[in-house]
């Protein structure tokens, strides 16, 4: 990519960037180049094609070049942009948090459906005038799930728990940026420990905990393996280390009829369903993601 005194046009800078990312073997070379150039110019991607002959000063070209080189080294696009979009929310992301995935949007969608069913059951029982439904997002990371739930269901009381101080700081930034300070309460701590005082109060626990087996981590794409926090990926020898603990502890804080809703790894539904049965859960169901993988599971406290 040229950084000579002659100011190159947008079309040339973009073409060079696409070619560089293509040589690096990135299947999304054009898309990534568009995002990075548009982000430096403060415009939308489509606007790059409205003024293709617009010339760019050398300092802008150099900054774009630096970003392209980092992406060519497989640094995640979201880290370079500083954000990811999740269910219509723009969330700040850093190397301290897992980048929100489309699969987790599916988890939120199902959680909202189940929460509405719980609310409707409460209404039939005459409880609509009672306190708001309390929902806990365990291992909140960037705060994606908590913010999405609070944004979609303003009447719910959402608490988000995170063990990593660095991740909790990112979640706090997102809660503030989205104007959700009064509706999402952030708590530091391990799994359900910060909620011990909420015995039998929670209407729902939602979690996307680490579920990959430790041996899988080295086989992941470099964007994930080398740049995302291992603690947010590694679920122990069989991927179930934290999920087992959460399933076992959840009945103590869920109210009768309250639900545990989990994102899980492929081929984990059977083991987790058996554990849920052993812990007294009923109405256990699983759901597949858009790729057809059994990705989510839920059970109700009797």
N, C-alpha and C positions, 0 to 999 in steps of 0.2 A: 504494500500500500504506500503510495507516494506521499511524502510530507514536505515536498519542495516548496519554494516561495510561490510558485504559480498555484492559484487557488483552484482546486479541482471541483467539478460539479458533483451534485448529489449522486447522479447516475454512476459516475466513475467510482466514487467512494463505496457505494453500495455494491457494485459489481466486484470490486476488489475484496470486499468483506465476505461476500458470498463464496467467492473462489477460495479464500483462505480457509473458511470453515468447512467447505467441501473437501479440501485436501486433508483436513483433520479428521475426516470420516464422519462428520455429524450429519445425520439424515435430515435435520431441521435447519440446514445451513441458511436458506433464504429467510425463513421466519425469524431465526435468531438474529441475523444481520439486520433485518428490518427493525426489530425491537430495539436493538442496541443503538443504531443510528438515530431512530426516532426519539429515543429517550434522551440522547445527548442534545438533540435539537429542540426538545420540549414540544413535540408535535405527535399526532397520531400516525400509525404506520402508513395508512392509505395516503396521507399527505406527502409522503416521500415521492409519490408518482404524480403529484399535481404540479410540482416545480422541479422537474428532474435536472434542469440546467442551472439551478441555483448554485452559486459557488460557495464553498465553505472555507473559512480562514484556517491557516495551518494549525492553530492551537486546538480547534475542534477536531480536525482530522487526526491529530496526535492522540487526543483522548479516546476517539473512536477506535483507533488502531490498538491502543492499550487494552480496551475492553474486548476487542476481537481476539487478541492474543490470549487473554485469560480464558475466553470461551473455547478457543481452540485447544487449550489445556484441560478441557472438560469441566471447568468450574461451572456450576449450575447457572443457567440464565437468570433464575430468580434471585440469586445472590448478587449478580451484576446489576440487575434492575433495582433490587432492594424491596421487591414486593411480589405477591402472587394474588390473583383474584380467586375468590372462593364464594360461591353462591351469591355473586353480586357485590361482595365486600372486597375492598382492596386492603390486603393485610401486609404489614411490614414483615419481612423474613430476613434472618441472618443465619450464619453457620451454627448458631446456638439452638436452632429449632428445626424440626422436620418441616420440609416444604409441604403444605397442604396438597393432597391428591384428590382427583375426581372421585375415587372410590369413597373417600370420606364424606363427600357431598351426599353420596348414597346413604351413608350412615345417618347423617343429619335428616335426610328426607324421611327415613323410616322412623327415626326417633320422634319427629314431629307428628307423624301419623299416630304413633302409639300414645304420645302425650295427649293428643286430641281425644283419643278413646278413653284415656284415664279421666280427663276432664268431663267428658260426657257421662261417664259412669258416676262421677261425683255429683253431677247435676241431677241425675235421676234419684240419687240418694238424698237430695236436698242440701248438698254441701257447697253449692256455687257461691254462697255468701261467705264462706270460710276463708282462711288464709290462702295466698297464692300457692300454686304448685311449686315445690322446690325441686330443681334439677341440678345434678352435679356432673361436671365434666372432669374426669379424672385423668391426669397427665395431659394438661391442656396445651402445652407447648406454645405455639404462637397465639393461642386463644381462639383458633378458627371455629371449633365446634361451639364453644360457649358464646361467642359473638353471634354466630349464625342462629343459634337457638333463641338468644335474647332478642335479636333483630326480628325474627319471625313470630315470636310469641311474647309480646311485651308484658303480658300479665304474669308470666312465669318468673320465679325467683331463681336466678342462675348463680351457682357457685362453681369456681374453677380451681382445681388443685394442681400444683406442679412442684416437683422436688428440686428442679434445677433453678437456682436464683437467676442465672443469665436468661433462661427461657421465660421465667416469670416476668422479668423486666420487659421482654419483647411483648408478651401478652398484655402487660399494663399499657404499653405504648399503643397497642391496637385498640384496647378498650377505650382509652382516652380519645384517640383519633376518630373513632366511630361514634363518639358521644354516648357510650354505654356505661359510664361510671356508676350511675344509679341503678343499673340493672344487672351488672356482672360483678360479683365479689370474688376477688382473687385471694387464694390462701396458699401459703407455702407448706409443703409437707409431703409425706409418703402415702400414696394411695388414699385410703379413707381415714387415716389417722387424724387429720384436722377436723373431721366431721363426727368424731366420737360422741359429741354432745347432741347430735341430731338423731338419736335413736328413734327408729320407726317414723321418721318425718319425711324422708325423701320420696317423692313420687317417681323419680327416675334417676338412674346412674347411666351415663353414656361414656364410653371410653374407646379410644384408639391407642392402646398400649403397644409396646414393642411385641411383635409376634413372629419375627423371623428366627429360625434356629441359628445358633452361633456359627455353625459350619457353612451357612449360606452366605454370610457377610462378605467373605473374600471373592465370591463369584458375582457380586452385584456390579452394575455399570459404574465406571469411575466417578460419575457425577454424584452417585449415592455413596459408594464405598469410601471415597476419599474426602468428601466435603460435608456430608450430613452427619449429625451427632450419632455416634454408635449407640449411645445410651437410649436413643429414641428408636433404634432398629432391632437391637439384639435382645431376643426373648429367652436366652439361655439355650441349653442343649436341645430341647424340643420346641422352643418358641413359646412355651406356655408358662414360664416361671412367674411372671407378674399376673397373667390372666387367672391362673389358679388362685393366687392370693386374693385377687379382687372378688372372684366368684364366692370364695369361702367367707369373706368378710362382709359382703353386700347385704345379706339378710338382716344383719343387726341394725342397719340404718334405713333400710327401705320400709316404707309403710305398707300395710296390707294392700295388695293389688299393685304395688309399685313395681317398676320394671328395671331390669338390668339389660342394657343394649350395647353390644360389643362389635367392633370391627375385628375380624380374625383372619388368620392365614388359611390358605387352601388346605383341605384335609384335616382341619382342626375341629370342625363342627361336631363330629361324633364324640371325641374325647371331652369337649366342653359340655355337650348336652348330658353326657353321663355324670359329669361332676355337678352340673346344675340339679339333676334329679337327686343326687346324694345330699345336696344342701337344701333340699325341700322346694326348689322352684317348680312351678307348674306352667302350663301353656307355653312350652318351649317351642320356638320356631326359628328357622333359619331363612335367609334370603340370599339370592345370588346377585353379583354385581353385573355391570353391563357387558363384561366379557364372559359371563356365564359361570364364574367361580363362586363357590359358596363362601361369601365374604362377611356376612353379618349373622349374629345370633342374639336371641332375646329370651328371657324367661321372667315370669311374674312371681312375686312373693305371695304365698297364699294369704 
